[in-house]
């Protein structure tokens, strides 16, 4: 599948100024990349198989792959840590002076907003996030990352310091020609409302999270 660069502009934010780039796949789905200190090296259609590469202004940029979360990113939901993760990553990149946020439009781990809210209703009944998806006949995680290579190629990035707790993201980039020289943990937004959610990510989905921090009892100490 190919992804086409559409347009870009500057984007002032509370964390500082970024360049915002919009990409679109052949089905019309849009994805966004925020960058700092990374020049555009190619504005043509880029294939996931033969994306062009070039050197960037910084040796190894700080990069966050962030899947869209309307409830967390926009509404400040306490059910997850997505909003705090996005804001912390944006600030970390500003502090670093160079990097990118790959904002992928795959709500609810790829199941869409409506199914995500249906899963929320099951979670309200006591089911964890993984079982809620499975009870709806949906995959535990339907996200894909095939757009990451072309987006990074657009700004000439071949090596990254990846901000993530998810080893699957590291493995995907490494398998597709992007060298992850460092995994940068991101532990923010922990609260009593999402402690079980984070524990599920740790215990059932393989996320690299501390064994002690994600309990309500610990948070209340």
PyMOL commands that set and color helices and strands:
alter all, ss='L'
color gray80, all
select helices_A, chain A and resi 70-74+82-96+107-110+113-124+129-135+146-154+167-175+195-205+216-219
alter helices_A, ss='H'
color red, helices_A
select strands_A, chain A and resi 2-13+16-25+30-36+45-47+61-67+99-104+159-163+179-184
alter strands_A, ss='S'
color yellow, strands_A
deselect
rebuild
show_as cartoon
